[in-house]
Amino acid sequence: MAKAIKQIKEKQVLADLFLIVLDGRAPISSYNEEFDKISPEKPRLFVITKSDMADKSKIQKILERFDNTSSKVIFVNLKDNKSKKIIFSAINSQLELKRKKDLEKGLLKPRLRVFILGVPNSGKSTLINLLANSRAKVGDMPGVTKGQQWINAKDIQLLDTPGILWPKFEDQLIGIKLAIIGSIKPEIIPKKDFFNFGYKLLSNYYPEKIIELGLDPAEDEVEIYNNLYKLAKIKHFLIKNTQPDLEKTMQWFIIYLRKLTNVTYD
């Protein structure tokens, strides 16, 4: 990750616009603050993806965090082809001043460069495929893009970069959020910890989602364990039809967290 940041900083002079891709289920938690230090005077476009899965009531909070005089925020579902027009329109809006300055210098149609940044599995490759009609590798696990590559999209050059996290998470809940949205591999977090923190997270932000499962919102670990036991019985995850299969139940709940819609954990 340090190497990737260094490479971007070395090339930052080439950038006309930084396009930062964020997952709508945790856009604030999935933002790498290191990006603030890279050519802060240059315009930013924040593309909040997975709008079909995000909580629309959190839009204002997200705008307050990222929208300012030099930055623009848009919300898109990259699976919807209409997003292509929305993104290009926003890119052109952010590049309008640069194009005007180039025109004054006598540069009629320079190919402007847009750096694509984001944490792993945020949707960068999917966005590039949409804009460039290309076939960059796309996956639902972090680490698909291994190095930087330039891709042409109309009169714009896109620099695809590997997903960049930060060295450590001071807040464990941020780590859980990133695991839920697939920015870090869930396997690196002990399943019990993932379940406990995920249960607390959902109880705190969306207790109705817990209640819909026939469980009780809880933040106390003993109460959470009791609900785990209860969930195993509700789902009939049993060993030899008698004892609850807690491992299988925790795994089911982790997948449930990843598939939830209308949620934003920020």
LOVO-723072 format. One record per residue (C-alpha): residue number from 0; residue in one letter; y negated, z, x negated. Coordinates in Angstrom, 2 decimals. Each point is the difference from the previous one (the first is absolute). Example, Ala and Ser with C-alpha at 12.3 -4.5 7.8 and 13.67 -1.06 7.14 Angstrom:
<atoms>
+-----+------+---------+---------+---------+
: seq : type :       y :       z :       x :
+-----+------+---------+---------+---------+
:   0 :    A :    4.50 :    7.80 :  -12.30 :
:   1 :    S :   -3.44 :   -0.66 :   -1.37 :
+-----+------+---------+---------+---------+
</atoms>
This chain:
<atoms>
+-----+------+---------+---------+---------+
: seq : type :       y :       z :       x :
+-----+------+---------+---------+---------+
:   0 :    M :    0.00 :    0.00 :    0.00 :
:   1 :    A :   -2.39 :    0.80 :   -2.87 :
:   2 :    K :    0.80 :   -3.38 :   -1.57 :
:   3 :    A :   -0.73 :   -1.81 :    3.29 :
:   4 :    I :   -3.37 :    1.77 :    0.39 :
:   5 :    K :   -0.86 :   -0.86 :   -3.62 :
:   6 :    Q :    0.81 :   -3.68 :    0.59 :
:   7 :    I :   -2.21 :   -0.11 :    3.10 :
:   8 :    K :   -2.87 :    1.67 :   -1.85 :
:   9 :    E :    0.33 :   -2.55 :   -2.80 :
:  10 :    K :   -0.38 :   -2.84 :    2.54 :
:  11 :    Q :   -2.54 :    1.63 :    2.31 :
:  12 :    V :   -2.82 :   -2.18 :   -1.31 :
:  13 :    L :    1.76 :   -3.01 :    1.60 :
:  14 :    A :    0.04 :    1.52 :    3.48 :
:  15 :    D :   -2.49 :   -1.08 :    2.65 :
:  16 :    L :    1.55 :    2.20 :    2.67 :
:  17 :    F :    2.55 :    2.80 :    0.13 :
:  18 :    L :    2.27 :   -0.20 :    3.04 :
:  19 :    I :    1.78 :    3.32 :    0.49 :
:  20 :    V :    3.05 :    0.06 :    2.26 :
:  21 :    L :    0.72 :    3.29 :    1.78 :
:  22 :    D :    2.74 :    0.99 :    2.43 :
:  23 :    G :   -1.47 :    0.93 :    3.40 :
:  24 :    R :    2.42 :    2.92 :    0.33 :
:  25 :    A :   -1.58 :    1.80 :   -2.99 :
:  26 :    P :   -3.00 :   -2.03 :   -1.23 :
:  27 :    I :   -1.92 :    2.90 :   -1.53 :
:  28 :    S :    3.00 :    1.64 :   -1.64 :
:  29 :    S :    1.23 :   -3.35 :   -1.35 :
:  30 :    Y :   -3.33 :   -0.82 :   -1.68 :
:  31 :    N :    0.07 :    0.33 :   -3.77 :
:  32 :    E :   -3.34 :    1.56 :   -1.01 :
:  33 :    E :    0.27 :   -1.75 :   -3.40 :
:  34 :    F :   -1.10 :   -3.18 :    1.79 :
:  35 :    D :   -3.46 :    1.55 :    0.45 :
:  36 :    K :   -0.51 :   -0.12 :   -3.77 :
:  37 :    I :    0.72 :   -3.73 :   -0.32 :
:  38 :    S :   -3.28 :   -2.00 :    0.16 :
:  39 :    P :   -1.51 :    2.25 :    2.72 :
:  40 :    E :   -2.99 :   -2.35 :    0.31 :
:  41 :    K :    2.20 :   -2.84 :    1.28 :
:  42 :    P :    0.77 :   -0.44 :    3.73 :
:  43 :    R :    3.14 :    1.36 :    1.61 :
:  44 :    L :    2.02 :   -1.11 :    3.00 :
:  45 :    F :    2.36 :    2.61 :    1.40 :
:  46 :    V :    2.82 :   -1.61 :    1.98 :
:  47 :    I :    1.78 :    2.59 :    2.12 :
:  48 :    T :    3.45 :   -1.42 :    0.74 :
:  49 :    K :    2.65 :    0.85 :    2.59 :
:  50 :    S :   -2.66 :    0.45 :    2.68 :
:  51 :    D :    2.81 :   -0.43 :    2.55 :
:  52 :    M :    1.56 :    3.26 :   -1.24 :
:  53 :    A :   -3.20 :    1.98 :   -0.62 :
:  54 :    D :   -1.88 :    2.45 :    2.24 :
:  55 :    K :   -3.03 :   -1.85 :    1.39 :
:  56 :    S :   -1.82 :    3.29 :    0.65 :
:  57 :    K :   -0.29 :    0.52 :   -3.80 :
:  58 :    I :   -2.01 :   -3.19 :   -0.59 :
:  59 :    Q :   -3.37 :    1.79 :   -0.16 :
:  60 :    K :    1.27 :    2.49 :   -2.58 :
:  61 :    I :    1.26 :   -2.86 :   -2.16 :
:  62 :    L :   -3.30 :   -1.85 :    0.30 :
:  63 :    E :   -1.90 :    3.13 :   -1.04 :
:  64 :    R :    2.13 :    0.21 :   -3.15 :
:  65 :    F :   -0.16 :   -3.62 :   -1.16 :
:  66 :    D :   -2.79 :   -1.92 :    1.76 :
:  67 :    N :   -3.38 :   -0.19 :   -1.79 :
:  68 :    T :   -2.68 :   -2.49 :   -1.05 :
:  69 :    S :    2.20 :   -1.71 :   -2.62 :
:  70 :    S :    3.35 :    0.48 :    1.74 :
:  71 :    K :    1.51 :   -1.43 :    3.15 :
:  72 :    V :    3.04 :    1.26 :    1.94 :
:  73 :    I :    2.28 :   -2.08 :    2.21 :
:  74 :    F :    3.16 :    0.93 :    1.90 :
:  75 :    V :    2.81 :   -2.56 :    0.21 :
:  76 :    N :    3.65 :   -0.53 :    0.79 :
:  77 :    L :    1.21 :   -2.33 :   -2.75 :
:  78 :    K :    2.88 :   -1.18 :    2.18 :
:  79 :    D :   -2.57 :   -1.54 :    2.35 :
:  80 :    N :   -1.17 :   -3.40 :   -1.30 :
:  81 :    K :   -3.46 :    0.64 :    1.55 :
:  82 :    S :   -0.56 :    2.49 :   -2.80 :
:  83 :    K :   -0.36 :   -2.88 :   -2.46 :
:  84 :    K :   -3.28 :   -1.12 :    1.59 :
:  85 :    I :   -1.26 :    3.59 :    0.23 :
:  86 :    I :    0.69 :    0.69 :   -3.69 :
:  87 :    F :   -1.50 :   -3.29 :   -1.24 :
:  88 :    S :   -3.10 :    0.62 :    2.11 :
:  89 :    A :   -0.41 :    3.48 :   -1.50 :
:  90 :    I :    0.56 :   -1.31 :   -3.54 :
:  91 :    N :   -2.62 :   -2.72 :    0.47 :
:  92 :    S :   -2.42 :    2.55 :    1.43 :
:  93 :    Q :    0.40 :    2.21 :   -3.08 :
:  94 :    L :   -0.33 :   -2.98 :   -2.35 :
:  95 :    E :   -3.08 :   -1.46 :    1.72 :
:  96 :    L :   -2.49 :    1.55 :   -2.45 :
:  97 :    K :    2.05 :   -1.14 :   -3.01 :
:  98 :    R :    0.16 :   -3.57 :    1.34 :
:  99 :    K :   -3.76 :    0.01 :    0.60 :
: 100 :    K :   -0.67 :    1.09 :   -3.59 :
: 101 :    D :    2.39 :   -2.66 :   -1.33 :
: 102 :    L :   -1.77 :   -2.64 :    2.07 :
: 103 :    E :   -3.33 :    1.03 :   -1.48 :
: 104 :    K :    1.54 :   -0.51 :   -3.44 :
: 105 :    G :    1.14 :   -3.50 :    0.97 :
: 106 :    L :    3.66 :    0.91 :    0.47 :
: 107 :    L :    0.92 :   -1.80 :    3.20 :
: 108 :    K :    3.63 :    1.02 :    0.60 :
: 109 :    P :    1.25 :    2.50 :   -2.56 :
: 110 :    R :    3.44 :    1.46 :    0.63 :
: 111 :    L :   -0.68 :    3.68 :    0.69 :
: 112 :    R :    2.48 :    2.66 :   -1.02 :
: 113 :    V :    1.32 :    2.80 :    2.21 :
: 114 :    F :    2.04 :    2.86 :   -1.47 :
: 115 :    I :    2.67 :    1.35 :    2.39 :
: 116 :    L :    0.55 :    3.74 :   -0.52 :
: 117 :    G :    2.06 :    2.66 :    1.75 :
: 118 :    V :    2.83 :    2.49 :   -0.31 :
: 119 :    P :    3.61 :   -1.27 :   -0.02 :
: 120 :    N :    1.27 :   -1.51 :    3.27 :
: 121 :    S :   -3.45 :    0.00 :    1.60 :
: 122 :    G :    0.30 :   -3.64 :    1.03 :
: 123 :    K :   -1.65 :   -1.82 :   -2.94 :
: 124 :    S :    2.67 :   -2.70 :   -0.36 :
: 125 :    T :    0.17 :   -0.54 :    3.75 :
: 126 :    L :   -3.78 :   -0.43 :    0.10 :
: 127 :    I :    0.06 :   -2.49 :   -2.87 :
: 128 :    N :    2.79 :   -1.98 :    1.65 :
: 129 :    L :   -2.09 :   -0.17 :    3.16 :
: 130 :    L :   -3.15 :   -1.17 :   -1.78 :
: 131 :    A :    1.59 :   -2.39 :   -2.48 :
: 132 :    N :    3.00 :   -1.24 :    1.99 :
: 133 :    S :    2.06 :    1.04 :   -3.00 :
: 134 :    R :    3.30 :    1.74 :   -0.35 :
: 135 :    A :   -0.68 :    3.03 :   -2.19 :
: 136 :    K :    2.78 :    2.56 :    0.04 :
: 137 :    V :   -0.38 :    2.39 :    2.91 :
: 138 :    G :    2.01 :    3.18 :    0.53 :
: 139 :    D :   -0.06 :    3.28 :    1.89 :
: 140 :    M :    0.44 :    2.04 :   -3.16 :
: 141 :    P :   -2.49 :    0.69 :   -2.82 :
: 142 :    G :    0.13 :   -1.96 :   -3.23 :
: 143 :    V :    0.41 :   -3.58 :    1.25 :
: 144 :    T :   -2.98 :   -1.41 :   -1.93 :
: 145 :    K :    0.63 :    0.64 :   -3.72 :
: 146 :    G :   -3.02 :   -1.65 :   -1.64 :
: 147 :    Q :   -3.36 :   -1.65 :    0.61 :
: 148 :    Q :   -0.09 :   -3.59 :    1.24 :
: 149 :    W :   -2.72 :   -2.40 :    1.15 :
: 150 :    I :    0.49 :   -1.80 :    3.33 :
: 151 :    N :   -2.23 :   -2.68 :    1.54 :
: 152 :    A :   -1.14 :    0.39 :    3.62 :
: 153 :    K :   -2.43 :   -2.71 :    1.13 :
: 154 :    D :   -3.03 :    0.29 :   -2.32 :
: 155 :    I :    0.93 :    3.55 :   -1.06 :
: 156 :    Q :    2.23 :    1.30 :   -2.77 :
: 157 :    L :    1.96 :    3.13 :    0.83 :
: 158 :    L :    1.23 :    2.34 :   -2.71 :
: 159 :    D :    3.15 :    1.73 :    1.20 :
: 160 :    T :    0.53 :    3.33 :   -1.77 :
: 161 :    P :    2.87 :    2.51 :    0.00 :
: 162 :    G :   -0.34 :    2.96 :    2.34 :
: 163 :    I :   -1.75 :    2.86 :   -1.75 :
: 164 :    L :    0.59 :    3.69 :    0.76 :
: 165 :    W :   -1.41 :    2.98 :   -1.89 :
: 166 :    P :    1.76 :    2.16 :   -2.61 :
: 167 :    K :    0.69 :    2.99 :    2.27 :
: 168 :    F :   -0.70 :    1.27 :    3.49 :
: 169 :    E :   -1.87 :    3.28 :    0.16 :
: 170 :    D :    0.68 :    0.14 :    3.75 :
: 171 :    Q :    3.71 :   -0.27 :    0.90 :
: 172 :    L :   -0.88 :   -1.30 :    3.44 :
: 173 :    I :   -1.59 :   -3.09 :   -1.58 :
: 174 :    G :    3.31 :   -0.68 :   -1.72 :
: 175 :    I :    1.81 :    0.30 :    3.33 :
: 176 :    K :   -2.50 :   -2.34 :    1.68 :
: 177 :    L :    0.52 :   -2.60 :   -2.73 :
: 178 :    A :    3.77 :    0.36 :    0.33 :
: 179 :    I :   -0.23 :   -0.49 :    3.78 :
: 180 :    I :   -1.95 :   -3.26 :   -0.38 :
: 181 :    G :    2.28 :   -1.16 :   -2.83 :
: 182 :    S :   -2.44 :    0.18 :   -2.91 :
: 183 :    I :    2.41 :    2.21 :   -1.92 :
: 184 :    K :    3.76 :    0.00 :    0.28 :
: 185 :    P :    1.09 :    2.71 :    2.46 :
: 186 :    E :    3.08 :    0.65 :   -2.14 :
: 187 :    I :   -2.09 :    1.72 :   -2.67 :
: 188 :    I :   -0.90 :    2.78 :    2.45 :
: 189 :    P :    2.75 :    2.50 :    0.85 :
: 190 :    K :    1.07 :   -0.72 :    3.57 :
: 191 :    K :   -0.58 :    3.58 :    1.12 :
: 192 :    D :   -3.57 :   -0.04 :   -1.34 :
: 193 :    F :   -0.64 :   -3.37 :    1.62 :
: 194 :    F :    1.23 :    1.30 :    3.34 :
: 195 :    N :   -1.94 :    3.28 :   -0.20 :
: 196 :    F :   -3.32 :   -1.55 :   -1.03 :
: 197 :    G :    0.48 :   -2.96 :    2.35 :
: 198 :    Y :    0.69 :    2.37 :    2.90 :
: 199 :    K :   -3.12 :    2.03 :   -0.81 :
: 200 :    L :   -2.05 :   -3.19 :   -0.30 :
: 201 :    L :    1.13 :   -1.33 :    3.37 :
: 202 :    S :   -0.38 :    3.42 :    1.64 :
: 203 :    N :   -3.56 :    0.22 :   -1.26 :
: 204 :    Y :   -1.18 :   -3.56 :    0.74 :
: 205 :    Y :    2.17 :   -1.14 :    2.90 :
: 206 :    P :    1.82 :    2.95 :    1.60 :
: 207 :    E :    0.76 :   -2.13 :    3.06 :
: 208 :    K :    2.31 :   -2.13 :   -2.17 :
: 209 :    I :    2.00 :    3.14 :   -0.79 :
: 210 :    I :    0.10 :    1.06 :    3.64 :
: 211 :    E :    1.27 :   -3.46 :    1.01 :
: 212 :    L :    3.08 :    0.69 :   -2.14 :
: 213 :    G :    0.71 :    3.16 :    1.98 :
: 214 :    L :   -1.19 :    2.19 :   -2.87 :
: 215 :    D :   -2.81 :    2.49 :   -0.60 :
: 216 :    P :   -2.94 :   -0.65 :   -2.34 :
: 217 :    A :    0.23 :    2.42 :   -2.92 :
: 218 :    E :   -1.36 :    0.68 :   -3.46 :
: 219 :    D :    2.09 :    3.07 :   -0.81 :
: 220 :    E :    3.06 :   -0.97 :   -2.08 :
: 221 :    V :    2.39 :    2.20 :    2.00 :
: 222 :    E :   -1.17 :   -1.58 :    3.24 :
: 223 :    I :    0.28 :   -3.45 :   -1.56 :
: 224 :    Y :    3.59 :    0.73 :   -1.03 :
: 225 :    N :    0.80 :    1.13 :    3.54 :
: 226 :    N :   -1.41 :   -3.27 :    1.30 :
: 227 :    L :    2.05 :   -1.95 :   -2.54 :
: 228 :    Y :    3.12 :    1.69 :    1.36 :
: 229 :    K :   -1.15 :   -0.77 :    3.54 :
: 230 :    L :   -0.68 :   -3.67 :   -0.84 :
: 231 :    A :    3.51 :   -0.39 :   -1.44 :
: 232 :    K :    1.45 :    1.15 :    3.31 :
: 233 :    I :   -2.34 :   -2.22 :    2.04 :
: 234 :    K :    1.01 :   -3.05 :   -2.07 :
: 235 :    H :    3.67 :    1.07 :   -0.08 :
: 236 :    F :   -0.01 :   -0.11 :   -3.79 :
: 237 :    L :    2.98 :    2.28 :   -0.46 :
: 238 :    I :    2.70 :    0.49 :   -2.62 :
: 239 :    K :    3.46 :    0.09 :    1.59 :
: 240 :    N :   -1.79 :    0.26 :    3.37 :
: 241 :    T :   -1.00 :    3.62 :   -0.60 :
: 242 :    Q :   -2.34 :    0.60 :   -2.92 :
: 243 :    P :   -3.42 :   -1.70 :   -0.18 :
: 244 :    D :   -0.30 :   -2.73 :   -2.64 :
: 245 :    L :   -3.36 :    1.06 :   -1.42 :
: 246 :    E :   -0.09 :   -2.69 :   -2.71 :
: 247 :    K :    0.41 :   -2.78 :    2.55 :
: 248 :    T :   -2.55 :    1.64 :    2.28 :
: 249 :    M :   -2.62 :    0.26 :   -2.75 :
: 250 :    Q :    0.59 :   -3.64 :   -0.95 :
: 251 :    W :   -0.42 :   -1.05 :    3.65 :
: 252 :    F :   -3.30 :    1.90 :    0.23 :
: 253 :    I :   -1.33 :   -1.58 :   -3.21 :
: 254 :    I :    0.71 :   -3.49 :    1.38 :
: 255 :    Y :   -1.57 :    1.08 :    3.31 :
: 256 :    L :   -3.22 :    0.94 :   -1.85 :
: 257 :    R :   -0.15 :   -3.42 :   -1.68 :
: 258 :    K :    0.44 :   -1.89 :    3.25 :
: 259 :    L :   -2.52 :    1.93 :    2.09 :
: 260 :    T :   -2.91 :   -1.93 :    1.48 :
: 261 :    N :   -3.50 :    1.06 :    1.03 :
: 262 :    V :   -0.15 :    2.49 :   -2.86 :
: 263 :    T :   -2.47 :    0.50 :   -2.85 :
: 264 :    Y :    0.63 :    3.04 :   -2.18 :
: 265 :    D :   -3.61 :    0.31 :   -1.28 :
+-----+------+---------+---------+---------+
</atoms>
